[in-house]
Amino acid sequence: MQVWNKKKVFEEAKFFLKEYGELPGRSKLKKLGRIDFIMAVRRHYPGQMTQLRTDLKIEPKFKPTNYWTKQRV
């Protein structure tokens, strides 16, 4: 059983980048049997997957809430 914290989540995410060339989304992580990582991100990483992707300097899969305004559309 792994002990999770923010640093461990970040290090595991870097492993995914190295191993798969991307940070897989939740559905792919489930297929890989990595529910533990999904739950660790939810519990220990403020901003969850979106913030994790930002901290890893990779493009978030989704735009943040309220991103699309009338001016941007």
Protein Blocks (a to p, Z undefined) as FASTA:
>chain_A
ZZddfklmmmmmmmmmmmnopacdfklmmmnopmmmmmmmmmmmghijmlmmmmnopacf
bdcehklcfklZZ
